[in-house]
Amino acid sequence: MGEFQFVQLADTQLGVLRWWNEIAEKRRPAMTERLRARSLIPFDAELPPARAELTDFAIESGRFETAIEIVNHLEPKFVAVCGDIVNDLGDGPQREAALRIAGGLSPDIPMHWVPGNHDVCPDYLTPTPDGLQEFRSRFGDDYYSFEADETLFLVLNSETLNQPEHTPGEAERQLEFVRETLASERARNAQHVIAFMHTPLFTHDPETDDFGVMSLENRLRLLSILTDHEVEASFAGHLHLNRNAQARGMQMVTSGAVGMPFWGEPGYRLVDVTDHGISHQYHALETPTAT
């Protein structure tokens, strides 16, 4: 197979800074303690405070535009946006701006959208049939597969898998799609198989993790299917920070946010795929050519 690169973005989330301003005073202390207690941020780290009054999403838009400029400079095989494209799925200007900015991507570089909780959950927590329809009408299928060279990629909707009771039938149809795809000749002939999702399956241990990950029973169902078929790596977002863990032979890579990181810098992940394996590094937006 030929070596190639792709770029992963996560949590572009246009509108997140204005929303964080509204909830920071109430939620920031408890969330900071949870992240510290689970060793996801340093013990003395603090989550971002509220900023000066914000009335728009110009900061996040600018960061997304910078990310697109970097992708165009790098000329990867494709770019995947791992969910929370916007903060509020019902906000038309946020959606329109995200699609406008994505339209600046070179036509030679495919864009693969991955749904996040802010993209399919009107309350940011619970997926609904209307939320799914809204995503599909704007961004396309919420789960699917594609190939690049001899690598097979799965794009998954972690939100309907996480809370299947709210969108009847969706989780089982998706899991059947995953099983069939991974049992197919395409998968058997692939040099590598990689998955994308929004909410990670684990950050330390899939048996015990209890914060910022898919619910236990549902993540173990999906993890078993992925690892039984030797999926090498899954890439996610959601936590607004970077975390790399491994279990059952699969890397679980959680990438920091473009729009508003909880820890670290706004950035992107550059992934190298070769005959020998999959390697990756997170880069701040200010350093597009960093190695």
Secondary structure in CASP SS format (residue, H / E / C, confidence):
PFRMAT SS
TARGET T0000
AUTHOR 0000-0000-0000
METHOD secondary structure of the structure
MODEL  1
M C 1.00
G C 1.00
E C 1.00
F E 1.00
Q E 1.00
F E 1.00
V E 1.00
Q E 1.00
L E 1.00
A C 1.00
D C 1.00
T C 1.00
Q C 1.00
L E 1.00
G C 1.00
V H 1.00
L H 1.00
R H 1.00
W H 1.00
W H 1.00
N H 1.00
E H 1.00
I H 1.00
A H 1.00
E H 1.00
K H 1.00
R H 1.00
R H 1.00
P H 1.00
A H 1.00
M H 1.00
T H 1.00
E H 1.00
R H 1.00
L H 1.00
R H 1.00
A H 1.00
R C 1.00
S C 1.00
L C 1.00
I C 1.00
P C 1.00
F C 1.00
D C 1.00
A C 1.00
E C 1.00
L C 1.00
P C 1.00
P C 1.00
A C 1.00
R C 1.00
A C 1.00
E C 1.00
L C 1.00
T C 1.00
D C 1.00
F C 1.00
A H 1.00
I H 1.00
E H 1.00
S H 1.00
G H 1.00
R H 1.00
F H 1.00
E H 1.00
T H 1.00
A H 1.00
I H 1.00
E H 1.00
I H 1.00
V H 1.00
N H 1.00
H H 1.00
L H 1.00
E C 1.00
P C 1.00
K C 1.00
F C 1.00
V E 1.00
A E 1.00
V E 1.00
C E 1.00
G C 1.00
D C 1.00
I C 1.00
V E 1.00
N C 1.00
D C 1.00
L C 1.00
G C 1.00
D C 1.00
G H 1.00
P H 1.00
Q H 1.00
R H 1.00
E H 1.00
A H 1.00
A H 1.00
L H 1.00
R H 1.00
I H 1.00
A H 1.00
G C 1.00
G C 1.00
L C 1.00
S C 1.00
P C 1.00
D C 1.00
I C 1.00
P C 1.00
M E 1.00
H E 1.00
W E 1.00
V E 1.00
P C 1.00
G C 1.00
N H 1.00
H H 1.00
D H 1.00
V H 1.00
C C 1.00
P C 1.00
D C 1.00
Y C 1.00
L C 1.00
T C 1.00
P C 1.00
T C 1.00
P H 1.00
D H 1.00
G H 1.00
L H 1.00
Q H 1.00
E H 1.00
F H 1.00
R H 1.00
S H 1.00
R H 1.00
F H 1.00
G C 1.00
D C 1.00
D C 1.00
Y C 1.00
Y E 1.00
S E 1.00
F E 1.00
E E 1.00
A E 1.00
D C 1.00
E C 1.00
T E 1.00
L E 1.00
F E 1.00
L E 1.00
V E 1.00
L C 1.00
N C 1.00
S H 1.00
E H 1.00
T H 1.00
L H 1.00
N H 1.00
Q C 1.00
P H 1.00
E H 1.00
H H 1.00
T C 1.00
P C 1.00
G C 1.00
E H 1.00
A H 1.00
E H 1.00
R H 1.00
Q H 1.00
L H 1.00
E H 1.00
F H 1.00
V H 1.00
R H 1.00
E H 1.00
T H 1.00
L H 1.00
A C 1.00
S C 1.00
E H 1.00
R H 1.00
A H 1.00
R H 1.00
N H 1.00
A C 1.00
Q C 1.00
H E 1.00
V E 1.00
I E 1.00
A E 1.00
F E 1.00
M C 1.00
H C 1.00
T C 1.00
P C 1.00
L C 1.00
F C 1.00
T C 1.00
H C 1.00
D C 1.00
P C 1.00
E C 1.00
T C 1.00
D C 1.00
D C 1.00
F C 1.00
G C 1.00
V C 1.00
M C 1.00
S C 1.00
L H 1.00
E H 1.00
N H 1.00
R H 1.00
L H 1.00
R H 1.00
L H 1.00
L H 1.00
S H 1.00
I H 1.00
L H 1.00
T H 1.00
D H 1.00
H C 1.00
E C 1.00
V C 1.00
E C 1.00
A E 1.00
S E 1.00
F E 1.00
A E 1.00
G C 1.00
H C 1.00
L C 1.00
H C 1.00
L C 1.00
N C 1.00
R E 1.00
N E 1.00
A E 1.00
Q E 1.00
A E 1.00
R C 1.00
G C 1.00
M E 1.00
Q E 1.00
M E 1.00
V E 1.00
T E 1.00
S C 1.00
G C 1.00
A C 1.00
V C 1.00
G C 1.00
M C 1.00
P C 1.00
F C 1.00
W C 1.00
G C 1.00
E C 1.00
P C 1.00
G E 1.00
Y E 1.00
R E 1.00
L E 1.00
V E 1.00
D E 1.00
V E 1.00
T E 1.00
D C 1.00
H C 1.00
G E 1.00
I E 1.00
S E 1.00
H E 1.00
Q E 1.00
Y E 1.00
H E 1.00
A E 1.00
L C 1.00
E C 1.00
T C 1.00
P C 1.00
T C 1.00
A C 1.00
T C 1.00
END
